[in-house]
């Protein structure tokens, strides 16, 4: 599959990229080659081949959350040890920070 300049510009627009003319030519060649390899897959006979979502045999290891009751005294001691708090709530630093 050969992509023309218009198609490359459309892909660049969708990806919010501004491409110089020489880059359009380069990407046209490179993406055409990639899509050529992808099109080769349609020639492979997959009759009788089961669909596969993963091949390692690994499974997620999960467990049920277990609520363990503790005394009010123990709970208050733990809260007192925590550096940042608001009443009985413990404050932690943000894990995900907005990049903007």
ZALUMMI-264180 format. One line per field, with one value per atom (N, C-alpha, C, O, CB): residue number from 0; residue in one letter; chain; atom name; x, z, y negated. Coordinates in pm, 1 decimal. Each point is the difference from the previous one (the first is absolute). Glycine has a CB too. Layout:
n = c(NUM|...) $
res = c(A|...) $
chain = c(A|...) $
atom = c(CA|...) $
east = c(X|...) $
up = c(Z|...) $
north = c(Y|...) $
This chain:
n = c(0|0|0|0|0|1|1|1|1|1|2|2|2|2|2|3|3|3|3|3|4|4|4|4|4|5|5|5|5|5|6|6|6|6|6|7|7|7|7|7|8|8|8|8|8|9|9|9|9|9|10|10|10|10|10|11|11|11|11|11|12|12|12|12|12|13|13|13|13|13|14|14|14|14|14|15|15|15|15|15|16|16|16|16|16|17|17|17|17|17|18|18|18|18|18|19|19|19|19|19|20|20|20|20|20|21|21|21|21|21|22|22|22|22|22|23|23|23|23|23|24|24|24|24|24|25|25|25|25|25|26|26|26|26|26|27|27|27|27|27|28|28|28|28|28|29|29|29|29|29|30|30|30|30|30|31|31|31|31|31|32|32|32|32|32|33|33|33|33|33|34|34|34|34|34|35|35|35|35|35|36|36|36|36|36|37|37|37|37|37|38|38|38|38|38|39|39|39|39|39|40|40|40|40|40|41|41|41|41|41|42|42|42|42|42|43|43|43|43|43|44|44|44|44|44|45|45|45|45|45|46|46|46|46|46|47|47|47|47|47|48|48|48|48|48|49|49|49|49|49|50|50|50|50|50|51|51|51|51|51|52|52|52|52|52|53|53|53|53|53|54|54|54|54|54|55|55|55|55|55|56|56|56|56|56|57|57|57|57|57|58|58|58|58|58|59|59|59|59|59|60|60|60|60|60|61|61|61|61|61|62|62|62|62|62|63|63|63|63|63|64|64|64|64|64|65|65|65|65|65|66|66|66|66|66|67|67|67|67|67|68|68|68|68|68|69|69|69|69|69|70|70|70|70|70|71|71|71|71|71|72|72|72|72|72|73|73|73|73|73|74|74|74|74|74|75|75|75|75|75|76|76|76|76|76|77|77|77|77|77|78|78|78|78|78|79|79|79|79|79|80|80|80|80|80|81|81|81|81|81|82|82|82|82|82|83|83|83|83|83|84|84|84|84|84|85|85|85|85|85|86|86|86|86|86|87|87|87|87|87|88|88|88|88|88|89|89|89|89|89|90|90|90|90|90|91|91|91|91|91|92|92|92|92|92|93|93|93|93|93|94|94|94|94|94|95|95|95|95|95|96|96|96|96|96|97|97|97|97|97|98|98|98|98|98|99|99|99|99|99) $
res = c(X|X|X|X|X|X|X|X|X|X|X|X|X|X|X|X|X|X|X|X|X|X|X|X|X|X|X|X|X|X|X|X|X|X|X|X|X|X|X|X|X|X|X|X|X|X|X|X|X|X|X|X|X|X|X|X|X|X|X|X|X|X|X|X|X|X|X|X|X|X|X|X|X|X|X|X|X|X|X|X|X|X|X|X|X|X|X|X|X|X|X|X|X|X|X|X|X|X|X|X|X|X|X|X|X|X|X|X|X|X|X|X|X|X|X|X|X|X|X|X|X|X|X|X|X|X|X|X|X|X|X|X|X|X|X|X|X|X|X|X|X|X|X|X|X|X|X|X|X|X|X|X|X|X|X|X|X|X|X|X|X|X|X|X|X|X|X|X|X|X|X|X|X|X|X|X|X|X|X|X|X|X|X|X|X|X|X|X|X|X|X|X|X|X|X|X|X|X|X|X|X|X|X|X|X|X|X|X|X|X|X|X|X|X|X|X|X|X|X|X|X|X|X|X|X|X|X|X|X|X|X|X|X|X|X|X|X|X|X|X|X|X|X|X|X|X|X|X|X|X|X|X|X|X|X|X|X|X|X|X|X|X|X|X|X|X|X|X|X|X|X|X|X|X|X|X|X|X|X|X|X|X|X|X|X|X|X|X|X|X|X|X|X|X|X|X|X|X|X|X|X|X|X|X|X|X|X|X|X|X|X|X|X|X|X|X|X|X|X|X|X|X|X|X|X|X|X|X|X|X|X|X|X|X|X|X|X|X|X|X|X|X|X|X|X|X|X|X|X|X|X|X|X|X|X|X|X|X|X|X|X|X|X|X|X|X|X|X|X|X|X|X|X|X|X|X|X|X|X|X|X|X|X|X|X|X|X|X|X|X|X|X|X|X|X|X|X|X|X|X|X|X|X|X|X|X|X|X|X|X|X|X|X|X|X|X|X|X|X|X|X|X|X|X|X|X|X|X|X|X|X|X|X|X|X|X|X|X|X|X|X|X|X|X|X|X|X|X|X|X|X|X|X|X|X|X|X|X|X|X|X|X|X|X|X|X|X|X|X|X|X|X|X|X|X|X|X|X|X|X|X|X|X|X|X|X|X|X|X|X|X|X|X|X|X|X|X|X|X|X) $
chain = c(A|A|A|A|A|A|A|A|A|A|A|A|A|A|A|A|A|A|A|A|A|A|A|A|A|A|A|A|A|A|A|A|A|A|A|A|A|A|A|A|A|A|A|A|A|A|A|A|A|A|A|A|A|A|A|A|A|A|A|A|A|A|A|A|A|A|A|A|A|A|A|A|A|A|A|A|A|A|A|A|A|A|A|A|A|A|A|A|A|A|A|A|A|A|A|A|A|A|A|A|A|A|A|A|A|A|A|A|A|A|A|A|A|A|A|A|A|A|A|A|A|A|A|A|A|A|A|A|A|A|A|A|A|A|A|A|A|A|A|A|A|A|A|A|A|A|A|A|A|A|A|A|A|A|A|A|A|A|A|A|A|A|A|A|A|A|A|A|A|A|A|A|A|A|A|A|A|A|A|A|A|A|A|A|A|A|A|A|A|A|A|A|A|A|A|A|A|A|A|A|A|A|A|A|A|A|A|A|A|A|A|A|A|A|A|A|A|A|A|A|A|A|A|A|A|A|A|A|A|A|A|A|A|A|A|A|A|A|A|A|A|A|A|A|A|A|A|A|A|A|A|A|A|A|A|A|A|A|A|A|A|A|A|A|A|A|A|A|A|A|A|A|A|A|A|A|A|A|A|A|A|A|A|A|A|A|A|A|A|A|A|A|A|A|A|A|A|A|A|A|A|A|A|A|A|A|A|A|A|A|A|A|A|A|A|A|A|A|A|A|A|A|A|A|A|A|A|A|A|A|A|A|A|A|A|A|A|A|A|A|A|A|A|A|A|A|A|A|A|A|A|A|A|A|A|A|A|A|A|A|A|A|A|A|A|A|A|A|A|A|A|A|A|A|A|A|A|A|A|A|A|A|A|A|A|A|A|A|A|A|A|A|A|A|A|A|A|A|A|A|A|A|A|A|A|A|A|A|A|A|A|A|A|A|A|A|A|A|A|A|A|A|A|A|A|A|A|A|A|A|A|A|A|A|A|A|A|A|A|A|A|A|A|A|A|A|A|A|A|A|A|A|A|A|A|A|A|A|A|A|A|A|A|A|A|A|A|A|A|A|A|A|A|A|A|A|A|A|A|A|A|A|A|A|A|A|A|A|A|A|A|A|A|A|A|A|A|A|A|A) $
atom = c(N|CA|C|O|CB|N|CA|C|O|CB|N|CA|C|O|CB|N|CA|C|O|CB|N|CA|C|O|CB|N|CA|C|O|CB|N|CA|C|O|CB|N|CA|C|O|CB|N|CA|C|O|CB|N|CA|C|O|CB|N|CA|C|O|CB|N|CA|C|O|CB|N|CA|C|O|CB|N|CA|C|O|CB|N|CA|C|O|CB|N|CA|C|O|CB|N|CA|C|O|CB|N|CA|C|O|CB|N|CA|C|O|CB|N|CA|C|O|CB|N|CA|C|O|CB|N|CA|C|O|CB|N|CA|C|O|CB|N|CA|C|O|CB|N|CA|C|O|CB|N|CA|C|O|CB|N|CA|C|O|CB|N|CA|C|O|CB|N|CA|C|O|CB|N|CA|C|O|CB|N|CA|C|O|CB|N|CA|C|O|CB|N|CA|C|O|CB|N|CA|C|O|CB|N|CA|C|O|CB|N|CA|C|O|CB|N|CA|C|O|CB|N|CA|C|O|CB|N|CA|C|O|CB|N|CA|C|O|CB|N|CA|C|O|CB|N|CA|C|O|CB|N|CA|C|O|CB|N|CA|C|O|CB|N|CA|C|O|CB|N|CA|C|O|CB|N|CA|C|O|CB|N|CA|C|O|CB|N|CA|C|O|CB|N|CA|C|O|CB|N|CA|C|O|CB|N|CA|C|O|CB|N|CA|C|O|CB|N|CA|C|O|CB|N|CA|C|O|CB|N|CA|C|O|CB|N|CA|C|O|CB|N|CA|C|O|CB|N|CA|C|O|CB|N|CA|C|O|CB|N|CA|C|O|CB|N|CA|C|O|CB|N|CA|C|O|CB|N|CA|C|O|CB|N|CA|C|O|CB|N|CA|C|O|CB|N|CA|C|O|CB|N|CA|C|O|CB|N|CA|C|O|CB|N|CA|C|O|CB|N|CA|C|O|CB|N|CA|C|O|CB|N|CA|C|O|CB|N|CA|C|O|CB|N|CA|C|O|CB|N|CA|C|O|CB|N|CA|C|O|CB|N|CA|C|O|CB|N|CA|C|O|CB|N|CA|C|O|CB|N|CA|C|O|CB|N|CA|C|O|CB|N|CA|C|O|CB|N|CA|C|O|CB|N|CA|C|O|CB|N|CA|C|O|CB|N|CA|C|O|CB|N|CA|C|O|CB|N|CA|C|O|CB|N|CA|C|O|CB|N|CA|C|O|CB|N|CA|C|O|CB|N|CA|C|O|CB|N|CA|C|O|CB|N|CA|C|O|CB|N|CA|C|O|CB|N|CA|C|O|CB|N|CA|C|O|CB|N|CA|C|O|CB|N|CA|C|O|CB) $
east = c(84.9|-84.9|89.2|81.4|-267.1|170.8|78.0|-85.5|-108.2|247.0|-88.9|-70.2|49.5|120.1|-149.1|-65.5|40.2|16.6|-26.1|-94.2|163.8|28.1|-124.4|8.7|171.8|-296.7|-123.9|-32.0|-40.3|-44.4|102.5|-27.6|95.9|-40.5|-45.9|212.2|98.5|-36.2|8.1|172.4|-220.0|-40.5|-123.1|-10.7|105.2|-187.5|-120.0|36.4|-51.3|-87.1|226.9|45.9|70.7|-21.3|45.2|59.6|72.1|-98.5|18.4|179.8|-302.0|-100.5|-70.6|-19.5|-12.2|-6.6|-66.6|90.8|-47.0|-88.2|266.3|97.1|48.2|85.2|-14.9|-126.1|35.8|149.5|66.6|-255.3|239.3|139.6|8.3|-83.3|145.4|36.9|27.8|125.3|106.9|-214.2|93.1|111.5|54.4|-75.5|-21.4|228.4|64.4|-8.7|-22.1|179.8|-140.6|-19.3|89.6|-44.8|-18.0|190.3|88.7|-42.2|21.8|165.5|-246.9|-50.5|-120.8|-17.2|101.0|-168.1|-116.9|46.5|-56.4|-74.5|233.0|54.5|54.3|-27.6|85.6|19.4|60.4|-108.1|6.2|194.3|-299.8|-106.2|-85.0|-50.8|48.5|-13.7|-74.9|66.7|-67.0|-9.9|207.5|74.1|-4.1|-26.0|176.1|-124.1|7.5|-136.0|-9.2|198.2|-294.3|-131.7|-52.3|-69.4|23.4|78.2|-39.5|65.6|-63.3|36.1|153.9|70.4|-64.2|-18.6|232.0|-247.5|-62.9|-134.0|-28.8|144.2|-197.6|-130.2|15.4|-85.5|-13.8|206.6|26.7|20.7|-51.9|153.4|-24.2|20.3|-130.4|-26.7|262.2|-316.4|-128.5|-89.0|-68.6|88.0|-19.3|-81.0|45.5|-80.8|40.3|169.4|48.9|-70.3|-16.1|238.0|-263.8|-68.5|-130.8|-42.9|147.3|-168.6|-126.4|20.5|-96.3|7.4|211.2|29.8|21.7|2.7|97.4|-84.7|27.2|-130.4|-101.3|297.1|-192.5|-116.7|-11.4|86.9|-66.0|-126.8|-20.2|-118.1|-49.1|146.1|-143.0|-109.4|42.5|108.8|-193.7|-0.5|27.9|90.7|31.6|-62.4|73.1|87.3|-88.0|-77.8|272.5|-181.4|-80.7|46.6|118.7|-158.3|-56.6|33.7|78.8|-25.4|-181.8|301.4|86.2|-0.1|17.7|125.6|-163.2|10.0|130.9|50.0|-298.2|303.3|132.1|55.7|-75.6|14.8|192.4|61.9|90.1|55.8|-67.1|26.5|95.3|-55.9|75.5|25.8|-235.0|-60.4|-7.5|-51.8|135.9|-32.4|-5.1|-141.5|-73.7|313.0|-276.1|-131.0|17.9|98.3|-204.2|9.0|3.4|-15.2|-80.7|-14.5|172.7|-10.9|-75.1|50.9|165.8|-335.1|-81.4|-51.8|-5.4|-59.9|28.4|-59.9|-113.0|-4.0|222.1|-305.4|-109.9|53.5|90.2|-254.8|108.2|33.7|-61.3|-117.0|127.7|69.4|-47.0|4.2|104.7|-23.2|-194.4|-8.0|36.1|-60.4|-118.1|278.7|43.1|-35.2|45.2|143.7|-267.3|-39.7|117.9|76.2|-315.9|253.3|103.9|-62.2|-104.9|290.5|-118.4|-53.3|11.8|84.6|-21.9|-146.0|3.3|134.7|53.1|-303.3|305.3|129.2|110.1|81.0|-155.6|76.3|100.7|-18.4|97.9|-87.9|-133.5|-29.8|48.6|61.3|-260.0|172.3|41.4|152.6|55.1|-269.2|282.5|146.5|56.4|95.0|-96.9|-57.3|45.5|-25.0|87.4|-132.6|-70.6|-32.1|96.3|43.8|-285.4|274.7|91.0|140.7|69.9|-203.6|175.5|132.5|9.7|110.2|-82.1|-139.9|0.0|33.2|-56.6|-113.4|260.6|44.6|-107.3|-5.7|231.1|-309.2|-102.9|-136.3|-22.7|181.1|-248.3|-132.6|-102.7|32.8|68.1|-225.0|-112.9|-104.7|-74.9|123.2|-53.2|-87.8|48.3|115.3|-308.9|105.5|38.2|43.8|24.0|-184.1|170.8|41.3|149.5|53.3|-281.8|295.3|142.9|24.2|-59.3|104.1|41.5|31.2|128.8|98.2|-215.3|114.2|120.3|27.4|-90.5|46.9|169.7|36.7|-65.1|-25.4|244.3|-245.4|-61.2|91.9|121.6|-244.6|64.4|75.8|6.6|105.4|-175.6|-41.2|-7.1|-10.2|-90.4|-20.2|203.8|1.8|-35.6|53.6|119.8|-263.1|-40.3|120.3|62.7|-301.1|271.4|118.8|-18.5|97.5|-40.6|-177.0|-24.9|32.0|-15.2|-161.2) $
up = c(0.0|0.0|0.0|90.5|31.2|-220.8|-8.1|44.2|-53.4|-134.3|284.2|48.9|-76.0|-19.8|248.9|-271.2|-69.1|100.7|119.1|-328.3|160.1|87.3|74.9|117.1|-273.1|90.1|66.5|117.9|105.9|-322.5|199.2|108.4|116.7|116.0|-283.1|136.7|106.2|73.6|122.7|-255.1|58.9|63.5|87.5|108.0|-302.5|147.6|80.0|128.7|107.1|-317.0|199.4|119.4|94.7|121.2|-254.6|78.9|82.7|69.1|116.8|-272.0|84.1|60.0|115.0|106.7|-327.1|198.6|105.8|121.7|113.7|-288.9|149.8|108.0|54.5|88.7|-191.7|48.4|40.3|-18.7|86.6|77.7|-281.9|-35.5|-117.7|-90.6|174.5|-81.7|-114.7|-66.3|60.8|48.1|-235.0|-69.6|-110.0|-74.4|126.4|-61.2|-111.4|-121.7|14.0|141.1|-273.5|-124.8|-9.3|-44.8|-64.9|152.4|-9.3|97.1|-26.7|-42.4|180.2|95.6|-57.6|22.9|168.7|-266.6|-62.7|-93.3|0.6|14.8|-95.1|-91.7|78.7|-33.7|-133.4|272.1|79.1|63.9|-7.7|52.2|18.6|64.8|-101.1|30.1|153.6|-300.7|-104.3|-32.6|-10.1|-84.0|78.2|-29.8|118.3|-17.4|-136.6|273.8|117.2|34.1|23.7|61.8|-83.0|34.2|-107.4|30.8|98.1|-253.9|-107.7|19.6|-21.8|-136.0|199.1|26.1|116.8|-6.5|-81.0|194.4|116.5|-39.4|33.3|120.4|-224.4|-41.0|-98.2|-4.5|39.8|-113.6|-88.5|78.8|-36.3|-129.1|274.8|85.7|65.2|12.1|30.4|-0.6|61.6|-101.8|34.1|122.6|-280.4|-103.8|-28.2|-41.3|-58.4|121.4|-19.0|94.3|-32.9|-39.8|188.8|96.2|-55.4|38.1|146.0|-274.0|-55.6|-90.9|-32.5|46.0|-54.2|-85.3|79.9|-57.6|-106.2|294.7|84.3|24.5|36.1|74.2|-130.1|25.3|150.4|59.6|-288.7|288.4|143.6|31.0|112.8|-78.9|-134.1|24.7|105.0|-7.9|-228.0|332.6|104.6|110.4|91.7|-261.9|163.9|104.5|102.8|-33.7|-129.5|287.9|105.7|27.3|-9.2|110.6|-67.6|37.6|130.4|88.3|-204.4|126.9|117.0|55.7|-74.1|-16.2|220.4|62.1|75.4|17.3|1.0|26.5|61.1|-3.1|-0.1|148.9|-151.3|-20.5|114.4|-5.5|-234.8|342.8|105.1|102.2|69.2|-101.6|42.1|101.1|136.2|95.2|-220.6|135.2|128.3|27.6|-92.2|66.0|151.0|40.5|105.3|74.0|-125.4|56.5|103.7|136.1|18.3|-176.7|251.5|136.3|78.1|23.2|-37.8|53.6|74.9|125.2|8.1|-219.4|305.6|121.5|40.7|-38.7|113.2|0.3|52.7|106.1|76.5|-124.1|51.0|108.8|128.1|3.6|-161.3|261.3|128.2|100.4|22.0|-74.2|112.4|101.5|133.8|43.5|-173.0|193.2|130.2|103.0|-8.6|-92.7|195.2|105.0|93.4|32.1|-46.2|56.7|97.4|106.2|-20.0|-154.8|285.5|111.2|-32.0|-79.6|243.7|-102.8|-17.5|45.9|-60.6|93.4|72.8|51.9|-106.0|-24.3|261.3|-298.4|-102.2|-119.7|-54.8|130.1|-116.0|-112.7|26.6|-87.1|31.3|173.3|35.5|6.4|-36.5|164.7|-82.4|3.0|-142.7|-26.4|242.4|-306.2|-139.2|-62.2|-68.4|48.6|41.8|-53.2|55.3|-73.1|51.3|148.4|63.1|-61.5|-4.8|217.5|-259.1|-58.9|-140.9|-48.6|188.6|-205.9|-140.0|-9.1|75.2|-132.6|-32.6|-3.8|-45.4|52.3|-97.5|-49.9|-50.2|21.4|-34.2|-138.1|229.0|24.0|7.4|19.2|101.5|-136.2|14.8|79.4|-55.0|-164.1|346.1|86.1|6.4|34.6|-91.1|23.2|-1.7|-139.3|-21.2|209.0|-282.3|-135.3|-15.8|48.9|-136.9|20.2|-21.9|-137.5|-98.3|248.9|-158.7|-126.6|-56.5|71.5|3.0|-205.6|-68.6|-118.2|-51.1|122.4|-114.5|-115.5|-125.4|-8.2|117.4|-206.1|-124.8|-72.9|-3.4|-12.3|-41.7|-77.6|-145.2|-63.1|218.3|-207.7|-137.1|4.2|62.2|-143.2|14.5|-1.0|-138.7|-97.9|280.5|-194.0|-128.5|-62.8|62.3|16.3|-201.7|-66.2|-54.6|-40.4|-17.3|56.3|-57.0|98.1|-31.6|-111.1) $
north = c(117.1|-117.1|-122.9|-18.4|141.3|-205.2|-123.0|-118.3|-24.0|120.3|-167.6|-118.1|-122.5|-18.0|122.7|-188.5|-122.1|-114.0|16.7|59.2|-190.7|-114.3|-45.0|-36.7|-34.3|73.2|-41.8|89.9|-48.1|-41.3|219.4|93.5|-21.3|6.2|159.2|-190.2|-25.7|-128.8|-5.6|124.8|-221.8|-126.5|21.0|-58.2|-70.9|212.6|26.7|73.4|-32.4|41.4|89.8|71.7|-96.3|5.0|207.9|-300.3|-98.2|-93.6|-34.3|46.2|-53.2|-87.6|70.6|-58.3|-57.6|241.3|76.6|19.0|3.4|114.1|-105.1|15.9|-134.2|-5.0|220.3|-324.9|-135.8|-27.5|-56.9|61.1|38.8|-22.5|-96.1|3.7|225.7|-313.4|-86.3|54.7|4.3|-210.6|248.5|62.5|-89.4|-62.6|285.2|-227.6|-68.3|91.3|120.3|-248.4|71.9|74.7|124.1|105.5|-320.4|202.5|116.5|110.6|118.1|-270.2|114.0|99.2|72.3|119.7|-259.0|67.4|61.8|111.5|109.4|-326.5|189.5|101.2|120.1|115.1|-296.6|152.7|106.9|86.9|122.7|-268.3|81.9|76.0|75.1|108.0|-275.1|112.4|68.6|133.7|102.8|-324.6|219.2|122.8|97.7|119.0|-250.3|79.0|86.7|61.5|120.5|-260.4|58.0|52.7|94.0|96.8|-304.5|180.4|91.0|136.8|103.3|-298.9|195.8|126.2|74.0|121.5|-221.5|27.9|62.5|60.2|115.0|-277.8|85.8|51.3|116.0|88.5|-316.1|228.3|113.3|128.2|105.5|-261.7|146.0|117.2|43.1|119.6|-192.4|-22.5|33.1|70.0|96.3|-293.5|150.5|63.9|142.3|83.2|-307.0|253.7|136.5|96.6|117.5|-207.8|42.9|86.2|54.2|108.9|-238.9|55.2|46.9|121.1|69.4|-303.0|259.6|114.1|127.8|108.8|-265.5|145.6|116.1|75.6|-59.8|-58.7|249.5|83.8|25.5|63.5|45.5|-158.2|15.8|91.1|1.8|-228.3|302.6|93.9|101.5|57.0|-87.0|51.8|97.7|-49.6|75.7|93.4|-293.3|-55.4|-70.2|-89.2|59.9|70.4|-60.6|-142.4|-31.1|257.7|-312.5|-137.6|1.6|81.9|-170.9|-0.9|-6.1|-141.1|-96.7|282.6|-197.5|-131.2|-15.3|-111.1|103.0|119.8|-2.8|140.9|97.1|-293.6|207.9|130.6|44.8|109.6|-156.5|-34.3|34.6|97.5|68.3|-289.8|228.0|85.4|-66.3|58.4|135.8|-316.7|-70.2|-47.7|-34.8|-36.6|69.9|-48.4|-108.4|-1.4|225.4|-314.5|-101.8|65.7|91.2|-262.2|123.9|49.5|-106.6|-109.7|247.3|-104.6|-94.6|68.2|122.7|-244.8|43.4|54.9|-91.8|-116.8|223.7|-55.7|-79.6|-95.8|34.2|152.4|-305.5|-91.6|54.6|38.1|-238.3|203.1|51.3|-113.4|-60.9|295.3|-262.0|-104.1|62.9|98.1|-226.5|69.1|49.3|-106.1|-114.2|253.0|-101.1|-93.6|-25.3|91.3|-11.8|-203.2|-33.0|-90.0|-61.2|81.6|-25.7|-79.4|-148.8|-40.7|222.7|-260.8|-145.8|-54.5|-93.1|79.6|70.1|-45.0|20.5|-89.5|145.4|61.2|29.3|-92.5|-50.6|290.9|-262.6|-86.9|-142.3|-61.7|204.4|-194.2|-135.7|-11.9|-103.9|75.2|133.4|-1.9|-7.1|-73.7|206.5|-56.4|-3.1|-136.4|-53.4|298.5|-301.6|-132.1|-104.1|-88.8|154.6|-56.0|-95.3|7.4|-101.2|120.0|97.8|16.1|-55.4|-25.4|225.5|-219.1|-42.1|-148.2|-79.4|256.7|-217.6|-139.4|-99.7|-111.3|199.9|-51.2|-92.2|62.8|116.0|-212.4|18.5|54.7|-110.8|-117.1|310.2|-153.8|-91.5|75.1|80.6|-205.1|98.4|77.6|144.0|26.1|-176.4|243.3|141.4|45.7|118.9|-78.3|-133.4|34.2|-23.5|-99.6|41.1|149.5|-10.8|-60.4|44.5|153.9|-298.9|-65.2|57.4|20.0|-230.1|236.2|48.0|-91.5|-65.9|306.0|-243.8|-80.7|57.8|120.2|-184.5|-21.9|41.6|97.8|-18.5|-201.4|322.3|96.8|-46.7|7.7|180.3|-236.0|-48.3|-151.6|-55.8|270.1|-279.5|-145.6|-46.0|52.0|-62.2|-86.9|-55.7|-67.6|-85.6|53.2|70.0|-50.2|-142.6|-63.4|299.7|-285.3|-134.1|-109.0|-118.0|213.3) $
